[in-house]
Amino acid sequence: MVVGFAGGGIPRLPANQVLLRNRAVVGVDWGAWSMSHAAANRLMLQELLTMPGIDPAPPRARPLEEAGRAMDDLINRRVTGKIVLVPAS
């Protein structure tokens, strides 16, 4: 089972693996489903986030002046979760 592709490219599954090993391939457009089933999506996320071992990464705060560096970190996958840019005080 593969859930999400945030960690890299979409995994490849050769057609012969599907056909010869009697595998099933199912795709879900979670974005569209979550918009048309908002209440069910909210309940599912609440259940997922209360499972042991699943802890979302807290957002990292960076000064606005480091926007370029933050983008570089995102592109090169040196961060997980979100980066929040905050103006200097």
Backbone torsions as a table, in degrees:
resi	resn	phi	psi	omega
1	MET	NA	136.9	177.2
2	VAL	-122.8	126.5	177.9
3	VAL	-121.8	116.3	177.2
4	GLY	76.5	161.4	-179.2
5	PHE	-133.6	22.2	-177.6
6	ALA	-66.0	-24.3	-177.1
7	GLY	-84.8	0.5	-179.1
8	GLY	163.1	-161.1	-179.6
9	GLY	-72.2	167.3	177.6
10	ILE	-68.1	126.9	-178.9
11	PRO	-60.4	144.6	178.6
12	ARG	-93.1	139.7	177.3
13	LEU	-132.0	103.6	-178.5
14	PRO	-58.6	141.6	-177.7
15	ALA	-57.0	-35.4	-179.4
16	ASN	-65.7	-28.7	176.2
17	GLN	-66.3	-36.6	178.9
18	VAL	-71.0	-47.3	-175.1
19	LEU	-73.8	-48.4	-174.4
20	LEU	-76.1	-27.1	-177.5
21	ARG	-106.2	11.6	175.6
22	ASN	54.5	49.6	179.0
23	ARG	-91.3	158.3	175.1
24	ALA	-115.4	137.4	178.3
25	VAL	-118.2	124.0	-178.3
26	VAL	-130.9	133.4	176.7
27	GLY	-115.4	143.8	179.7
28	VAL	-131.6	129.7	174.4
29	ASP	-89.3	86.9	-174.0
30	TRP	-61.0	-37.1	-179.9
31	GLY	-58.3	-48.1	179.9
32	ALA	-67.4	-41.9	-179.7
33	TRP	-62.9	-43.8	-176.8
34	SER	-65.2	-30.6	178.2
35	MET	-73.2	-34.8	-178.7
36	SER	-88.9	-11.6	178.7
37	HIS	-132.7	57.4	-172.8
38	ALA	-58.0	-44.5	-177.6
39	ALA	-65.6	-44.3	179.4
40	ALA	-65.0	-39.0	178.3
41	ASN	-63.3	-43.8	179.2
42	ARG	-60.0	-44.7	179.5
43	LEU	-64.3	-41.4	-179.6
44	MET	-64.4	-43.3	178.8
45	LEU	-64.6	-39.1	177.1
46	GLN	-60.6	-42.5	179.3
47	GLU	-65.7	-44.3	179.5
48	LEU	-60.8	-44.1	-174.8
49	LEU	-75.0	-11.1	176.3
50	THR	-97.2	-1.5	177.9
51	MET	-71.1	142.1	178.5
52	PRO	-62.1	140.1	176.2
53	GLY	86.1	-6.0	178.0
54	ILE	-107.1	102.5	-179.5
55	ASP	-124.9	110.7	179.4
56	PRO	-63.7	144.5	179.5
57	ALA	-70.8	131.9	177.6
58	PRO	-69.5	150.9	178.6
59	PRO	-63.8	146.2	175.1
60	ARG	-97.3	135.9	177.7
61	ALA	-97.7	135.1	176.9
62	ARG	-133.3	147.8	175.4
63	PRO	-63.9	147.5	-179.4
64	LEU	-54.2	-33.3	-179.3
65	GLU	-63.3	-18.9	-179.0
66	GLU	-97.9	22.6	-177.9
67	ALA	-57.7	-43.3	179.2
68	GLY	-61.9	-43.1	178.5
69	ARG	-65.4	-39.7	178.5
70	ALA	-62.9	-42.7	177.9
71	MET	-63.3	-41.0	178.2
72	ASP	-62.3	-41.2	177.1
73	ASP	-62.1	-41.6	178.5
74	LEU	-64.9	-47.2	-178.2
75	ILE	-61.4	-38.3	-177.9
76	ASN	-93.5	11.4	173.4
77	ARG	55.7	45.3	175.5
78	ARG	-96.7	2.4	177.8
79	VAL	-134.2	156.8	170.5
80	THR	-120.7	155.0	-179.6
81	GLY	79.4	-139.8	-174.8
82	LYS	-117.4	154.2	170.4
83	ILE	-115.5	128.5	179.1
84	VAL	-108.4	124.4	177.6
85	LEU	-91.3	127.9	-177.9
86	VAL	-119.5	136.9	178.8
87	PRO	-67.7	153.4	177.1
88	ALA	-64.4	144.8	-178.5
89	SER	-87.1	NA	NA
